[in-house]
Amino acid sequence: MKDEITGVVASEYLETATIKRILGLKEDIPLSIDDMKGALKVTFYQVNPVSEFMNQFYDKLCSGFKALGVEVVDFKDALDDSNKVKPNTTVVVAGMTDDPKDMMVNHVSSLYSNPIVALYERDSPVNPEDSNQDKLDSIISVLAYDVVHMAIFVNDKNWTICTMNGAIVPTPHGDDICEAIENCLIPKLAAQIVPPHKLSNIDFRYDKFDPQEETYTIVSKDLKGASLLLQKDGLIMSHTKVSSINFKNKFHERVVNAYLDHRSGMSYGFMTWQLPVTSFPAMLVDPEEKLEKLATNTVNISFLDKDYLVEIPDVSVVATRSGCDKNNLDISKDIVCLSLSDGKIILDLPVGTGKDDDVKPSYDTLAILAHAVGNTIVSSLLKTIIGENPFSTALDNSGLALFHWHGYLSSGLIPPNHFTHGEDNPSVSCSTNQSAIYSLTGKLEALAKSMDTNLDFLGDIHIEPHHGTNISSTLSLSEIVDYLHKRLN
């Protein structure tokens, strides 16, 4: 349904305004492909002349955006008075140059407000036989060297989209280009990746978290055990060091470092443990009854043709920090504590770390916390609809595991009593507001699926197209990694 306040598609179970309140989001967020099209503005530019073959592809891509109803503006009209590309405009650039003074990054308002898509007339640098780590490194090297957000490699057989979150999407030239633009490009351009430090509602607290405390002994042991198991198969790509990347000059190196919030590197996937939290049974309400103004921590949820009031508690998770080597965790500095309280994110950093230390929250911070608060909603509904159940018992007493990696499980390998969602969502990149919202609302879809079975609900599998998979579960992290290790090798 349409939410009249925001103009974006709301969840079947939660109004969009409610979702935004839970997650502390202020701006309007396009969630459907149609709304994403309406939110986009694209301009095209050729730095240098290109071949006739590339020029034809360039024109075809431009025509495809127009045919889909995306606003496409001439490059001269996309510039402001200082000859910079106006904010909130995507630039598709061809005829790339090695001259650092004439790179597109020098002509945009900022990397945050102007996504840059580079077209290359050459084979993708990704070798199918390479390891996941080598594939990622080859993509990041190109993106960083030319300071662009997305690369499209065009040869006589296909065109391949590569993004900074590791997506590799080859499309044969014979396929419908409009369909590829709609399914692959538009979601990734309309949903912007935002580093956690850009979130206005995050509160950094130093020397507030001691992972060596007895309270976290079991969690730390599980995280370390999962990390050791990961060494066996490279399920999570380890680490791309910024120091290993070639830049055209020092200025562009500084730009990329600033964009990455001065991280020493990038790693992908995360391991998280949601700390125990008591969820209160949902209250069944009469839809005809006029509700008084709800308390700030109470939301209205429509689930399986019934209306409920659900109290949203504060949630906390112990999570791996951004950029650490998940295959070789140092518990003293590689994990942080994240909390969500009334839409406010709180980051507790390990004792002994300061503002200058490379201990950063995951790019997926909001998505991680969306999973955590979604688990409490599921637990509340289960307590009312089912009564005593293993999912709620686990959350109340020991907590839940959340594991994310850039891969997928076939339908026959889904852990027992876990239910999937997200397969049909737009293929947004990780670390976007959209991915957080899909994480939260999808849990209710998974719960609804479980109601058609006689199985206990033990967790959900969030499938993110062109990105990866999140497993939220009563299993421990070590059990999840062991399960995947035995079935994916």
C-alpha positions as CSV (number, residue, x, y, z in Angstrom):
1,M,0.0,0.0,0.0
2,K,1.0,3.6,-0.4
3,D,2.0,5.6,2.7
4,E,0.5,9.1,2.0
5,I,3.0,10.7,4.3
6,T,6.1,9.6,2.6
7,G,5.0,8.5,-0.9
8,V,6.9,5.2,-0.7
9,V,5.7,1.7,-0.5
10,A,5.0,0.6,3.0
11,S,5.3,-2.9,4.4
12,E,2.2,-5.1,4.5
13,Y,2.6,-5.2,8.3
14,L,4.0,-1.9,9.3
15,E,3.4,1.6,8.1
16,T,6.4,3.3,6.6
17,A,6.2,6.2,9.1
18,T,6.4,3.5,11.9
19,I,9.4,1.8,10.3
20,K,11.2,5.2,10.1
21,R,10.4,6.0,13.7
22,I,11.7,2.6,14.9
23,L,15.0,3.0,12.9
24,G,15.4,6.8,13.5
25,L,15.1,7.7,9.8
26,K,14.0,11.2,8.9
27,E,14.2,11.5,5.1
28,D,11.9,9.9,2.5
29,I,13.3,6.6,1.3
30,P,12.3,5.0,-2.1
31,L,11.6,1.3,-1.5
32,S,9.9,0.2,-4.8
33,I,11.5,0.2,-8.2
34,D,8.9,2.8,-9.4
35,D,9.7,5.2,-6.6
36,M,13.5,4.6,-7.2
37,K,13.0,5.6,-10.8
38,G,11.2,8.8,-9.7
39,A,14.0,9.6,-7.2
40,L,16.8,9.3,-9.8
41,K,18.3,12.0,-12.0
42,V,21.1,10.9,-14.4
43,T,23.5,12.7,-16.8
44,F,25.9,11.3,-19.3
45,Y,29.3,12.6,-20.2
46,Q,32.2,11.5,-22.5
47,V,35.6,12.6,-21.2
48,N,37.3,11.4,-24.4
49,P,36.0,10.1,-27.7
50,V,35.1,6.4,-27.7
51,S,34.8,3.7,-30.3
52,E,31.7,3.4,-32.4
53,F,30.8,0.2,-30.6
54,M,31.1,1.9,-27.2
55,N,29.2,4.9,-28.5
56,Q,26.3,2.7,-29.5
57,F,26.2,1.1,-26.1
58,Y,26.5,4.5,-24.4
59,D,23.5,5.8,-26.4
60,K,21.5,2.6,-25.8
61,L,22.1,2.9,-22.0
62,C,20.9,6.5,-22.1
63,S,17.8,5.7,-24.1
64,G,17.1,2.8,-21.7
65,F,17.0,5.1,-18.7
66,K,14.7,7.5,-20.6
67,A,12.4,4.7,-21.7
68,L,12.0,3.7,-18.0
69,G,10.9,7.2,-17.0
70,V,14.1,8.2,-15.3
71,E,14.9,11.9,-15.6
72,V,18.0,12.2,-17.9
73,V,19.5,15.7,-18.2
74,D,22.1,17.1,-20.6
75,F,25.5,17.4,-18.9
76,K,25.6,21.2,-19.3
77,D,22.2,21.5,-17.6
78,A,23.5,19.2,-14.7
79,L,26.2,21.8,-13.7
80,D,25.8,24.5,-11.1
81,D,27.4,28.0,-11.3
82,S,30.8,26.6,-10.3
83,N,30.7,24.0,-13.1
84,K,30.2,21.2,-10.6
85,V,27.6,18.5,-11.1
86,K,24.6,19.4,-9.0
87,P,23.9,17.3,-5.9
88,N,21.7,14.2,-6.2
89,T,22.7,13.6,-9.8
90,T,24.2,10.4,-11.0
91,V,26.9,10.7,-13.7
92,V,27.6,8.0,-16.3
93,V,31.0,8.7,-17.8
94,A,32.8,7.1,-20.7
95,G,36.2,7.7,-22.3
96,M,38.0,7.5,-19.0
97,T,41.3,9.4,-18.7
98,D,44.5,8.8,-16.9
99,D,44.9,12.6,-16.4
100,P,44.1,13.0,-12.6
101,K,43.0,16.6,-13.3
102,D,40.3,15.6,-15.7
103,M,38.7,12.8,-13.6
104,M,34.9,13.0,-13.0
105,V,35.5,13.1,-9.2
106,N,37.0,16.6,-9.7
107,H,33.7,17.8,-11.3
108,V,31.1,16.6,-8.8
109,S,29.7,18.2,-5.7
110,S,30.7,15.2,-3.5
111,L,31.1,11.5,-3.6
112,Y,28.1,11.2,-1.3
113,S,25.7,13.2,-3.5
114,N,26.9,12.2,-6.9
115,P,27.2,8.5,-7.8
116,I,29.7,8.0,-10.6
117,V,29.3,5.1,-13.0
118,A,32.3,4.5,-15.3
119,L,32.0,2.7,-18.6
120,Y,35.1,0.7,-19.8
121,E,35.5,-0.9,-23.2
122,R,37.3,-4.0,-22.0
123,D,36.8,-7.4,-20.4
124,S,35.9,-7.4,-16.7
125,P,39.1,-7.8,-14.6
126,V,37.3,-10.5,-12.6
127,N,38.5,-14.0,-13.5
128,P,35.8,-16.7,-12.8
129,E,38.5,-19.0,-11.4
130,D,39.8,-16.4,-8.9
131,S,39.0,-16.7,-5.2
132,N,36.2,-14.4,-3.9
133,Q,38.9,-12.3,-2.2
134,D,40.9,-11.8,-5.5
135,K,37.7,-11.0,-7.4
136,L,36.8,-8.3,-4.8
137,D,40.4,-6.9,-4.8
138,S,40.3,-6.6,-8.6
139,I,37.0,-4.6,-8.5
140,I,38.1,-2.3,-5.7
141,S,41.4,-1.6,-7.4
142,V,39.5,-0.2,-10.5
143,L,36.9,1.7,-8.5
144,A,39.5,3.3,-6.3
145,Y,42.0,4.1,-9.0
146,D,39.4,6.1,-11.0
147,V,37.4,7.1,-7.9
148,V,34.0,5.9,-9.1
149,H,31.2,4.0,-7.4
150,M,30.4,1.5,-10.1
151,A,32.2,0.1,-13.1
152,I,30.6,-1.3,-16.2
153,F,32.9,-3.4,-18.4
154,V,31.7,-3.7,-22.0
155,N,33.0,-6.2,-24.6
156,D,31.5,-7.8,-27.7
157,K,29.7,-10.5,-25.7
158,N,28.3,-8.8,-22.7
159,W,28.4,-5.9,-20.2
160,T,29.3,-6.5,-16.6
161,I,28.2,-4.4,-13.7
162,C,30.7,-4.3,-10.7
163,T,30.1,-2.5,-7.4
164,M,32.1,-1.7,-4.3
165,N,30.1,-4.3,-2.3
166,G,31.3,-7.1,-4.5
167,A,28.3,-7.4,-6.9
168,I,29.3,-8.8,-10.3
169,V,26.4,-8.9,-12.8
170,P,27.2,-9.9,-16.4
171,T,24.4,-9.3,-19.0
172,P,24.6,-10.5,-22.6
173,H,24.0,-7.8,-25.2
174,G,21.0,-9.7,-26.6
175,D,19.1,-9.3,-23.3
176,D,16.6,-6.5,-22.8
177,I,18.7,-3.5,-21.7
178,C,15.7,-1.8,-20.0
179,E,15.1,-4.9,-17.9
180,A,18.8,-5.0,-16.8
181,I,18.8,-1.3,-16.0
182,E,15.6,-1.7,-14.0
183,N,16.7,-4.8,-12.1
184,C,20.4,-4.1,-11.7
185,L,21.3,-0.4,-12.1
186,I,18.4,1.6,-10.7
187,P,18.3,0.0,-7.2
188,K,22.0,0.4,-6.7
189,L,22.0,4.1,-7.8
190,A,18.8,5.1,-6.0
191,A,19.9,3.5,-2.7
192,Q,23.1,5.2,-1.6
193,I,25.7,3.6,0.6
194,V,26.3,5.8,3.6
195,P,29.2,5.4,6.0
196,P,28.0,5.2,9.7
197,H,29.7,8.5,10.6
198,K,27.3,10.2,8.3
199,L,24.3,9.1,10.3
200,S,23.2,12.1,12.4
201,N,21.6,9.9,15.1
202,I,24.7,7.9,16.1
203,D,26.3,8.5,19.5
204,F,30.0,7.4,19.8
205,R,31.0,6.4,23.4
206,Y,34.6,5.6,24.1
207,D,36.0,3.2,26.8
208,K,32.4,2.0,27.5
209,F,32.8,-1.6,26.3
210,D,35.1,-4.2,27.7
211,P,34.8,-7.4,25.6
212,Q,36.9,-9.2,28.3
213,E,34.2,-8.8,30.9
214,E,32.7,-12.0,32.3
215,T,29.3,-10.9,30.9
216,Y,30.6,-11.4,27.4
217,T,32.7,-14.5,27.9
218,I,30.3,-16.8,26.0
219,V,29.8,-14.3,23.2
220,S,33.5,-13.7,22.8
221,K,34.2,-17.4,22.8
222,D,31.6,-18.0,20.1
223,L,32.9,-15.1,18.0
224,K,36.5,-16.5,18.2
225,G,35.3,-20.0,17.5
226,A,33.4,-18.9,14.4
227,S,36.5,-16.9,13.3
228,L,38.7,-19.9,13.5
229,L,36.2,-22.0,11.4
230,L,36.2,-19.3,8.8
231,Q,39.9,-19.7,8.3
232,K,39.2,-23.1,6.7
233,D,37.2,-21.9,3.7
234,G,37.4,-18.1,3.2
235,L,33.6,-17.9,3.4
236,I,34.0,-14.3,4.4
237,M,36.5,-12.3,2.4
238,S,39.2,-11.2,4.8
239,H,40.5,-7.7,4.1
240,T,41.3,-5.3,1.3
241,K,43.9,-2.9,2.6
242,V,43.7,0.7,1.5
243,S,47.5,0.8,1.5
244,S,47.5,-1.9,-1.2
245,I,45.5,0.2,-3.6
246,N,47.1,2.4,-6.3
247,F,45.9,6.0,-6.7
248,K,46.6,8.5,-9.4
249,N,47.7,11.1,-6.9
250,K,47.6,12.0,-3.2
251,F,44.5,14.1,-3.6
252,H,42.4,11.2,-4.8
253,E,43.9,9.0,-2.1
254,R,42.7,11.6,0.5
255,V,39.2,11.7,-1.2
256,V,38.8,7.9,-1.0
257,N,40.1,7.8,2.6
258,A,37.6,10.4,3.6
259,Y,34.8,8.5,1.8
260,L,35.8,5.4,3.7
261,D,35.9,7.3,7.0
262,H,39.7,6.8,7.2
263,R,39.4,3.0,7.6
264,S,42.6,1.1,7.0
265,G,40.7,-1.3,4.8
266,M,37.5,-2.9,3.8
267,S,36.2,-6.3,4.8
268,Y,32.9,-7.9,3.9
269,G,30.3,-9.8,5.9
270,F,29.8,-9.6,9.6
271,M,29.3,-11.7,12.7
272,T,27.0,-10.4,15.4
273,W,25.5,-11.6,18.6
274,Q,22.2,-10.0,19.8
275,L,22.4,-9.7,23.6
276,P,19.4,-11.1,25.6
277,V,16.4,-8.8,25.8
278,T,13.0,-9.4,27.2
279,S,10.2,-9.1,24.6
280,F,6.7,-8.6,25.9
281,P,3.7,-10.4,24.4
282,A,1.9,-8.4,21.7
283,M,-1.4,-7.0,22.7
284,L,-4.3,-7.9,20.4
285,V,-6.5,-4.9,19.7
286,D,-9.9,-4.3,18.1
287,P,-9.3,-2.6,14.7
288,E,-12.6,-0.7,15.3
289,E,-11.4,0.7,18.6
290,K,-9.9,4.2,18.3
291,L,-6.5,4.0,19.8
292,E,-5.1,6.8,22.0
293,K,-1.7,8.3,21.0
294,L,0.8,5.4,21.3
295,A,3.7,5.5,23.6
296,T,7.0,6.3,21.9
297,N,8.2,2.7,22.3
298,T,4.9,1.1,21.1
299,V,3.9,0.4,17.6
300,N,0.8,-0.9,15.8
301,I,1.4,-4.0,13.6
302,S,-1.1,-5.7,11.3
303,F,-0.3,-9.4,11.1
304,L,-2.4,-12.2,9.5
305,D,-5.5,-10.0,9.5
306,K,-5.2,-9.0,13.1
307,D,-4.0,-5.8,14.8
308,Y,-1.5,-5.9,17.6
309,L,0.3,-3.4,19.8
310,V,4.0,-4.3,20.3
311,E,6.4,-2.7,22.7
312,I,9.8,-2.0,21.2
313,P,12.6,-2.5,23.8
314,D,16.1,-1.1,23.5
315,V,18.3,-3.7,21.7
316,S,22.0,-4.3,21.9
317,V,24.4,-6.4,19.8
318,V,28.1,-7.3,20.0
319,A,29.4,-7.0,16.5
320,T,32.6,-7.3,14.5
321,R,34.0,-3.9,13.7
322,S,34.4,-2.6,10.1
323,G,37.6,-3.5,8.3
324,C,38.8,-6.2,10.7
325,D,39.9,-9.6,9.6
326,K,36.9,-11.8,10.4
327,N,39.1,-14.9,9.8
328,N,41.4,-13.9,12.6
329,L,39.6,-11.9,15.2
330,D,41.3,-10.1,18.0
331,I,38.6,-10.0,20.6
332,S,40.2,-7.1,22.5
333,K,39.8,-4.6,19.6
334,D,37.8,-6.2,16.8
335,I,34.3,-6.2,18.4
336,V,32.1,-3.3,19.4
337,C,28.7,-3.0,21.1
338,L,25.9,-1.4,19.1
339,S,22.5,-0.4,20.6
340,L,19.3,1.1,19.3
341,S,17.2,3.1,21.7
342,D,14.1,5.0,20.6
343,G,15.6,5.4,17.1
344,K,19.0,6.5,18.4
345,I,22.1,4.5,17.6
346,I,24.7,4.1,20.4
347,L,28.2,2.8,19.6
348,D,30.3,1.6,22.6
349,L,33.9,1.2,21.6
350,P,36.4,-1.1,23.3
351,V,38.3,0.2,26.3
352,G,41.6,1.7,25.4
353,T,40.5,2.9,22.0
354,G,40.2,6.6,21.0
355,K,39.0,8.8,18.2
356,D,42.2,8.2,16.2
357,D,42.1,4.4,16.4
358,D,40.8,2.4,13.4
359,V,37.9,0.9,15.3
360,K,34.9,1.8,13.2
361,P,31.3,0.5,13.2
362,S,30.2,-1.7,10.3
363,Y,28.8,-0.1,7.2
364,D,25.9,-2.4,8.0
365,T,25.2,-0.8,11.4
366,L,21.6,0.1,10.7
367,A,20.8,-3.2,9.0
368,I,22.3,-5.1,12.0
369,L,20.2,-3.1,14.4
370,A,17.1,-3.5,12.2
371,H,17.6,-7.3,12.4
372,A,17.8,-7.0,16.2
373,V,14.7,-4.9,16.7
374,G,12.9,-7.1,14.1
375,N,13.7,-10.2,16.2
376,T,12.0,-8.6,19.3
377,I,8.9,-7.9,17.2
378,V,8.8,-11.5,16.0
379,S,9.3,-12.8,19.6
380,S,6.4,-10.6,20.9
381,L,4.0,-11.9,18.2
382,L,5.1,-15.5,18.8
383,K,4.4,-15.2,22.6
384,T,0.9,-14.0,21.9
385,I,0.0,-16.3,19.0
386,I,1.9,-19.5,20.0
387,G,2.8,-19.0,23.6
388,E,6.0,-20.5,24.9
389,N,8.4,-21.1,22.0
390,P,12.1,-21.7,21.5
391,F,12.8,-18.5,19.6
392,S,11.5,-16.2,22.3
393,T,13.1,-18.3,25.0
394,A,16.5,-18.0,23.3
395,L,16.1,-14.2,22.8
396,D,15.0,-13.7,26.4
397,N,17.8,-15.8,28.0
398,S,20.8,-16.1,25.7
399,G,20.3,-13.9,22.7
400,L,20.5,-14.7,19.0
401,A,23.2,-15.0,16.3
402,L,23.3,-13.0,13.1
403,F,25.8,-13.9,10.3
404,H,26.2,-12.3,6.9
405,W,28.3,-13.4,4.0
406,H,28.4,-12.6,0.3
407,G,27.0,-15.9,-0.9
408,Y,23.8,-17.9,-1.1
409,L,22.3,-21.2,0.0
410,S,20.3,-23.4,-2.4
411,S,16.7,-24.0,-1.2
412,G,17.7,-27.6,-0.2
413,L,20.4,-26.3,2.2
414,I,18.3,-23.9,4.3
415,P,18.8,-24.8,8.1
416,P,15.7,-26.6,9.5
417,N,12.9,-24.3,10.9
418,H,14.4,-21.2,9.2
419,F,12.3,-19.2,6.7
420,T,13.4,-17.1,3.8
421,H,12.5,-13.6,2.6
422,G,13.9,-10.9,0.4
423,E,14.3,-12.8,-2.9
424,D,12.1,-10.4,-4.8
425,N,13.4,-7.1,-3.2
426,P,15.2,-4.6,-5.4
427,S,18.9,-5.4,-5.6
428,V,20.1,-2.6,-3.5
429,S,23.7,-2.5,-2.2
430,C,24.6,-3.3,1.4
431,S,24.8,-0.5,4.0
432,T,21.8,1.3,2.6
433,N,18.7,2.5,4.4
434,Q,16.6,0.3,2.1
435,S,18.6,-2.8,3.1
436,A,17.8,-2.0,6.8
437,I,14.1,-1.6,6.1
438,Y,14.0,-4.8,4.1
439,S,15.7,-6.6,7.0
440,L,13.1,-5.5,9.5
441,T,10.0,-6.0,7.5
442,G,11.1,-9.2,5.9
443,K,11.2,-11.0,9.3
444,L,7.4,-10.6,9.5
445,E,7.1,-12.2,6.0
446,A,9.3,-15.1,7.3
447,L,7.2,-15.4,10.4
448,A,4.0,-15.5,8.3
449,K,5.5,-18.4,6.2
450,S,6.2,-20.3,9.4
451,M,2.5,-20.0,10.4
452,D,1.6,-22.2,7.4
453,T,3.7,-25.1,8.9
454,N,3.8,-27.1,12.1
455,L,7.4,-26.1,12.6
456,D,8.8,-24.0,15.4
457,F,10.3,-20.7,14.2
458,L,14.0,-20.8,14.8
459,G,15.2,-17.9,12.6
460,D,15.1,-16.3,9.2
461,I,17.2,-16.2,6.1
462,H,17.3,-12.7,4.5
463,I,18.4,-13.1,0.8
464,E,19.7,-9.9,-0.8
465,P,19.9,-10.1,-4.6
466,H,23.4,-9.4,-6.0
467,H,24.7,-9.1,-2.5
468,G,24.5,-12.0,-0.1
469,T,22.7,-13.7,2.7
470,N,21.9,-12.9,6.4
471,I,21.1,-15.7,8.8
472,S,19.4,-14.7,12.1
473,S,19.1,-17.7,14.3
474,T,18.8,-19.5,17.6
475,L,22.0,-21.4,16.5
476,S,25.3,-20.0,17.7
477,L,27.7,-18.3,15.3
478,S,30.0,-21.3,15.4
479,E,27.1,-23.6,14.6
480,I,26.1,-21.5,11.6
481,V,29.6,-21.3,10.2
482,D,30.1,-25.0,10.7
483,Y,26.8,-25.7,9.0
484,L,27.8,-23.6,6.0
485,H,31.3,-25.0,5.9
486,K,30.1,-28.6,5.7
487,R,27.5,-27.8,3.0
488,L,29.2,-25.2,0.8
489,N,32.5,-27.1,0.3
